[in-house]
Amino acid sequence: MMSDIARSSLQLTYDGAALALQAAIAKAREINVPENIAVVDAGGNLLAFARLDGARFLAQFSAISKAQTAASLHMATGELPPQFGVDLAFATGSRSINLPGGLPIVVDGQVIGAIAASSGADPDDIAIAGAGRDAVLAALKP
């Protein structure tokens, strides 16, 4: 039977990632916070990225890792108990991190991707990523 060997699933497209990225950029500019913003699909593959003028260059890696972590764990980054942060980073070769600012994009209970911001204060990173996530969810509503 087909359902035993394959299943259909929603996929975040480049256009969806670009929509999320543009909304996150708009929020970052609105609150005047230069950010690195990354959008990944459900498998953690980078679909879109922006480094705004003035964003810390090393934070680009944090943004990508936050997005990949949120997609992989199906939860916002920064929500794991602190003692798991070091183990998580060690177990994934420092590719997963537990810093706030990464949010999964969930549609009908299914993670289709994730977005993350990095370079600002934690509340700013969360708000900027949230604006991107919310733009995708709003576009999918009938």
PyRosetta script that sets phi, psi and omega in degrees:
from pyrosetta import init, pose_from_sequence

init()
pose = pose_from_sequence("MMSDIARSSLQLTYDGAALALQAAIAKAREINVPENIAVVDAGGNLLAFARLDGARFLAQFSAISKAQTAASLHMATGELPPQFGVDLAFATGSRSINLPGGLPIVVDGQVIGAIAASSGADPDDIAIAGAGRDAVLAALKP")
pose.set_psi(1, 139.7)
pose.set_omega(1, -176.4)
pose.set_phi(2, -58.1)
pose.set_psi(2, -39.8)
pose.set_omega(2, -176.1)
pose.set_phi(3, -66.6)
pose.set_psi(3, -16.2)
pose.set_omega(3, 178.0)
pose.set_phi(4, -79.3)
pose.set_psi(4, -21.9)
pose.set_omega(4, -176.2)
pose.set_phi(5, -119.7)
pose.set_psi(5, -8.7)
pose.set_omega(5, 179.4)
pose.set_phi(6, -154.0)
pose.set_psi(6, 155.6)
pose.set_omega(6, 175.7)
pose.set_phi(7, -145.2)
pose.set_psi(7, 151.6)
pose.set_omega(7, 176.1)
pose.set_phi(8, -90.7)
pose.set_psi(8, 149.8)
pose.set_omega(8, 179.5)
pose.set_phi(9, -150.5)
pose.set_psi(9, 156.8)
pose.set_omega(9, 174.5)
pose.set_phi(10, -72.3)
pose.set_psi(10, 145.1)
pose.set_omega(10, 179.7)
pose.set_phi(11, -128.9)
pose.set_psi(11, 133.6)
pose.set_omega(11, 171.9)
pose.set_phi(12, -75.1)
pose.set_psi(12, 125.7)
pose.set_omega(12, -179.3)
pose.set_phi(13, -92.6)
pose.set_psi(13, 172.1)
pose.set_omega(13, 174.5)
pose.set_phi(14, -59.9)
pose.set_psi(14, -41.8)
pose.set_omega(14, -179.6)
pose.set_phi(15, -60.8)
pose.set_psi(15, -39.1)
pose.set_omega(15, 176.2)
pose.set_phi(16, -65.5)
pose.set_psi(16, -40.4)
pose.set_omega(16, 178.0)
pose.set_phi(17, -65.3)
pose.set_psi(17, -40.6)
pose.set_omega(17, 179.1)
pose.set_phi(18, -65.0)
pose.set_psi(18, -38.4)
pose.set_omega(18, 176.3)
pose.set_phi(19, -61.6)
pose.set_psi(19, -46.7)
pose.set_omega(19, 178.4)
pose.set_phi(20, -61.2)
pose.set_psi(20, -44.0)
pose.set_omega(20, -178.7)
pose.set_phi(21, -62.1)
pose.set_psi(21, -45.5)
pose.set_omega(21, -179.1)
pose.set_phi(22, -64.1)
pose.set_psi(22, -39.9)
pose.set_omega(22, 178.3)
pose.set_phi(23, -66.2)
pose.set_psi(23, -39.6)
pose.set_omega(23, 178.5)
pose.set_phi(24, -67.0)
pose.set_psi(24, -41.0)
pose.set_omega(24, 176.9)
pose.set_phi(25, -61.2)
pose.set_psi(25, -44.0)
pose.set_omega(25, 179.2)
pose.set_phi(26, -59.8)
pose.set_psi(26, -42.2)
pose.set_omega(26, 178.9)
pose.set_phi(27, -65.8)
pose.set_psi(27, -42.9)
pose.set_omega(27, 179.2)
pose.set_phi(28, -60.1)
pose.set_psi(28, -41.7)
pose.set_omega(28, 178.9)
pose.set_phi(29, -69.8)
pose.set_psi(29, -38.1)
pose.set_omega(29, 178.8)
pose.set_phi(30, -59.2)
pose.set_psi(30, -41.7)
pose.set_omega(30, -178.1)
pose.set_phi(31, -98.4)
pose.set_psi(31, 6.3)
pose.set_omega(31, 173.9)
pose.set_phi(32, 58.9)
pose.set_psi(32, 49.6)
pose.set_omega(32, 178.3)
pose.set_phi(33, -124.2)
pose.set_psi(33, 112.5)
pose.set_omega(33, 177.5)
pose.set_phi(34, -71.4)
pose.set_psi(34, 128.2)
pose.set_omega(34, -172.7)
pose.set_phi(35, -133.3)
pose.set_psi(35, 159.8)
pose.set_omega(35, 162.2)
pose.set_phi(36, -101.4)
pose.set_psi(36, 130.7)
pose.set_omega(36, -176.2)
pose.set_phi(37, -129.2)
pose.set_psi(37, 130.3)
pose.set_omega(37, -179.2)
pose.set_phi(38, -127.5)
pose.set_psi(38, 140.5)
pose.set_omega(38, 175.4)
pose.set_phi(39, -125.6)
pose.set_psi(39, 129.3)
pose.set_omega(39, -179.9)
pose.set_phi(40, -123.8)
pose.set_psi(40, 160.8)
pose.set_omega(40, 173.6)
pose.set_phi(41, -84.2)
pose.set_psi(41, -176.2)
pose.set_omega(41, -176.3)
pose.set_phi(42, -62.6)
pose.set_psi(42, -24.3)
pose.set_omega(42, 178.3)
pose.set_phi(43, -89.8)
pose.set_psi(43, 4.5)
pose.set_omega(43, 179.1)
pose.set_phi(44, 83.4)
pose.set_psi(44, 9.7)
pose.set_omega(44, 179.6)
pose.set_phi(45, -79.4)
pose.set_psi(45, 130.6)
pose.set_omega(45, -177.7)
pose.set_phi(46, -66.8)
pose.set_psi(46, 124.2)
pose.set_omega(46, 178.0)
pose.set_phi(47, -105.1)
pose.set_psi(47, -35.4)
pose.set_omega(47, -177.3)
pose.set_phi(48, -153.9)
pose.set_psi(48, 147.0)
pose.set_omega(48, -178.6)
pose.set_phi(49, -151.8)
pose.set_psi(49, 144.5)
pose.set_omega(49, 172.9)
pose.set_phi(50, -141.8)
pose.set_psi(50, 140.7)
pose.set_omega(50, 171.6)
pose.set_phi(51, -119.2)
pose.set_psi(51, 107.5)
pose.set_omega(51, -178.4)
pose.set_phi(52, -73.7)
pose.set_psi(52, 152.7)
pose.set_omega(52, 178.2)
pose.set_phi(53, -54.7)
pose.set_psi(53, 130.1)
pose.set_omega(53, 178.7)
pose.set_phi(54, 92.8)
pose.set_psi(54, -8.9)
pose.set_omega(54, 178.6)
pose.set_phi(55, -71.4)
pose.set_psi(55, 143.6)
pose.set_omega(55, 179.2)
pose.set_phi(56, -65.9)
pose.set_psi(56, 128.9)
pose.set_omega(56, -172.3)
pose.set_phi(57, -66.6)
pose.set_psi(57, -34.1)
pose.set_omega(57, 178.9)
pose.set_phi(58, -70.9)
pose.set_psi(58, -21.1)
pose.set_omega(58, 179.7)
pose.set_phi(59, -69.7)
pose.set_psi(59, -11.9)
pose.set_omega(59, 176.7)
pose.set_phi(60, -61.3)
pose.set_psi(60, -37.1)
pose.set_omega(60, -179.8)
pose.set_phi(61, -70.7)
pose.set_psi(61, -36.2)
pose.set_omega(61, 176.7)
pose.set_phi(62, -64.5)
pose.set_psi(62, -41.1)
pose.set_omega(62, -179.6)
pose.set_phi(63, -60.9)
pose.set_psi(63, -46.2)
pose.set_omega(63, -180.0)
pose.set_phi(64, -64.9)
pose.set_psi(64, -44.7)
pose.set_omega(64, 179.6)
pose.set_phi(65, -64.1)
pose.set_psi(65, -39.4)
pose.set_omega(65, 177.5)
pose.set_phi(66, -61.7)
pose.set_psi(66, -45.0)
pose.set_omega(66, -179.9)
pose.set_phi(67, -63.7)
pose.set_psi(67, -44.6)
pose.set_omega(67, 179.2)
pose.set_phi(68, -63.4)
pose.set_psi(68, -39.0)
pose.set_omega(68, 179.1)
pose.set_phi(69, -65.4)
pose.set_psi(69, -44.7)
pose.set_omega(69, 179.9)
pose.set_phi(70, -62.8)
pose.set_psi(70, -39.9)
pose.set_omega(70, 178.2)
pose.set_phi(71, -67.1)
pose.set_psi(71, -42.6)
pose.set_omega(71, -177.1)
pose.set_phi(72, -69.4)
pose.set_psi(72, -44.2)
pose.set_omega(72, -176.2)
pose.set_phi(73, -89.0)
pose.set_psi(73, -7.3)
pose.set_omega(73, 179.9)
pose.set_phi(74, 59.6)
pose.set_psi(74, 36.1)
pose.set_omega(74, 179.4)
pose.set_phi(75, -155.7)
pose.set_psi(75, 161.2)
pose.set_omega(75, 177.3)
pose.set_phi(76, -65.0)
pose.set_psi(76, 141.9)
pose.set_omega(76, 176.0)
pose.set_phi(77, -72.2)
pose.set_psi(77, 153.8)
pose.set_omega(77, -177.8)
pose.set_phi(78, 90.6)
pose.set_psi(78, -4.1)
pose.set_omega(78, -177.2)
pose.set_phi(79, -96.3)
pose.set_psi(79, -10.5)
pose.set_omega(79, 177.0)
pose.set_phi(80, -74.2)
pose.set_psi(80, 149.7)
pose.set_omega(80, 173.5)
pose.set_phi(81, -57.3)
pose.set_psi(81, 141.3)
pose.set_omega(81, -175.0)
pose.set_phi(82, -53.2)
pose.set_psi(82, -33.1)
pose.set_omega(82, -177.6)
pose.set_phi(83, -65.5)
pose.set_psi(83, -18.8)
pose.set_omega(83, 179.0)
pose.set_phi(84, -84.6)
pose.set_psi(84, -15.5)
pose.set_omega(84, -176.5)
pose.set_phi(85, -58.7)
pose.set_psi(85, -47.3)
pose.set_omega(85, -179.3)
pose.set_phi(86, -67.7)
pose.set_psi(86, -44.1)
pose.set_omega(86, 179.0)
pose.set_phi(87, -61.7)
pose.set_psi(87, -41.3)
pose.set_omega(87, 179.8)
pose.set_phi(88, -62.1)
pose.set_psi(88, -47.9)
pose.set_omega(88, 179.5)
pose.set_phi(89, -62.5)
pose.set_psi(89, -43.1)
pose.set_omega(89, -179.8)
pose.set_phi(90, -64.3)
pose.set_psi(90, -45.3)
pose.set_omega(90, -176.3)
pose.set_phi(91, -67.0)
pose.set_psi(91, -24.0)
pose.set_omega(91, -177.2)
pose.set_phi(92, -111.0)
pose.set_psi(92, 17.4)
pose.set_omega(92, 179.9)
pose.set_phi(93, 62.3)
pose.set_psi(93, 35.6)
pose.set_omega(93, -179.7)
pose.set_phi(94, 68.0)
pose.set_psi(94, 17.5)
pose.set_omega(94, 178.5)
pose.set_phi(95, -86.6)
pose.set_psi(95, -20.4)
pose.set_omega(95, 177.7)
pose.set_phi(96, -112.3)
pose.set_psi(96, 137.9)
pose.set_omega(96, 179.7)
pose.set_phi(97, -137.5)
pose.set_psi(97, 155.9)
pose.set_omega(97, -176.9)
pose.set_phi(98, -110.5)
pose.set_psi(98, 43.8)
pose.set_omega(98, 176.1)
pose.set_phi(99, -96.9)
pose.set_psi(99, 140.1)
pose.set_omega(99, 179.8)
pose.set_phi(100, -60.7)
pose.set_psi(100, 148.6)
pose.set_omega(100, 176.0)
pose.set_phi(101, 125.0)
pose.set_psi(101, -1.7)
pose.set_omega(101, 176.1)
pose.set_phi(102, -110.3)
pose.set_psi(102, 130.0)
pose.set_omega(102, -177.7)
pose.set_phi(103, -129.3)
pose.set_psi(103, 132.5)
pose.set_omega(103, 173.7)
pose.set_phi(104, -72.4)
pose.set_psi(104, 152.1)
pose.set_omega(104, 173.1)
pose.set_phi(105, -105.2)
pose.set_psi(105, 110.7)
pose.set_omega(105, -171.7)
pose.set_phi(106, -114.4)
pose.set_psi(106, 125.8)
pose.set_omega(106, 178.4)
pose.set_phi(107, -125.1)
pose.set_psi(107, 122.3)
pose.set_omega(107, -179.4)
pose.set_phi(108, 51.0)
pose.set_psi(108, 42.1)
pose.set_omega(108, 178.0)
pose.set_phi(109, 78.3)
pose.set_psi(109, 2.1)
pose.set_omega(109, -178.1)
pose.set_phi(110, -112.5)
pose.set_psi(110, 129.1)
pose.set_omega(110, 175.5)
pose.set_phi(111, -75.5)
pose.set_psi(111, 120.0)
pose.set_omega(111, 178.9)
pose.set_phi(112, -103.4)
pose.set_psi(112, -8.3)
pose.set_omega(112, -179.9)
pose.set_phi(113, 168.6)
pose.set_psi(113, -166.1)
pose.set_omega(113, 178.6)
pose.set_phi(114, -157.5)
pose.set_psi(114, 159.2)
pose.set_omega(114, 177.3)
pose.set_phi(115, -134.0)
pose.set_psi(115, 147.4)
pose.set_omega(115, 178.5)
pose.set_phi(116, -146.4)
pose.set_psi(116, 151.6)
pose.set_omega(116, 174.5)
pose.set_phi(117, -126.3)
pose.set_psi(117, 146.2)
pose.set_omega(117, -180.0)
pose.set_phi(118, -152.2)
pose.set_psi(118, 134.0)
pose.set_omega(118, 173.7)
pose.set_phi(119, 139.9)
pose.set_psi(119, -18.1)
pose.set_omega(119, 179.4)
pose.set_phi(120, -102.5)
pose.set_psi(120, -171.6)
pose.set_omega(120, 173.0)
pose.set_phi(121, -69.6)
pose.set_psi(121, 156.0)
pose.set_omega(121, -176.9)
pose.set_phi(122, -50.8)
pose.set_psi(122, -48.6)
pose.set_omega(122, -179.3)
pose.set_phi(123, -61.6)
pose.set_psi(123, -34.4)
pose.set_omega(123, 177.9)
pose.set_phi(124, -69.2)
pose.set_psi(124, -44.7)
pose.set_omega(124, 177.8)
pose.set_phi(125, -56.7)
pose.set_psi(125, -44.2)
pose.set_omega(125, -178.9)
pose.set_phi(126, -65.7)
pose.set_psi(126, -44.8)
pose.set_omega(126, -179.0)
pose.set_phi(127, -63.8)
pose.set_psi(127, -40.5)
pose.set_omega(127, -178.8)
pose.set_phi(128, -69.1)
pose.set_psi(128, -45.2)
pose.set_omega(128, 176.0)
pose.set_phi(129, -63.1)
pose.set_psi(129, -39.5)
pose.set_omega(129, 179.2)
pose.set_phi(130, -61.6)
pose.set_psi(130, -37.4)
pose.set_omega(130, 178.1)
pose.set_phi(131, -63.2)
pose.set_psi(131, -40.1)
pose.set_omega(131, 177.7)
pose.set_phi(132, -66.9)
pose.set_psi(132, -46.8)
pose.set_omega(132, 178.0)
pose.set_phi(133, -59.2)
pose.set_psi(133, -46.1)
pose.set_omega(133, -177.0)
pose.set_phi(134, -64.2)
pose.set_psi(134, -32.2)
pose.set_omega(134, 177.6)
pose.set_phi(135, -64.4)
pose.set_psi(135, -41.1)
pose.set_omega(135, 178.1)
pose.set_phi(136, -65.6)
pose.set_psi(136, -46.8)
pose.set_omega(136, -178.9)
pose.set_phi(137, -62.7)
pose.set_psi(137, -39.3)
pose.set_omega(137, 178.6)
pose.set_phi(138, -65.7)
pose.set_psi(138, -38.1)
pose.set_omega(138, -179.8)
pose.set_phi(139, -68.6)
pose.set_psi(139, -24.7)
pose.set_omega(139, -179.0)
pose.set_phi(140, -86.9)
pose.set_psi(140, -11.6)
pose.set_omega(140, 179.5)
pose.set_phi(141, -74.5)
pose.set_psi(141, 139.3)
pose.set_omega(141, -179.9)
pose.set_phi(142, -68.2)
pose.dump_pdb("model.pdb")
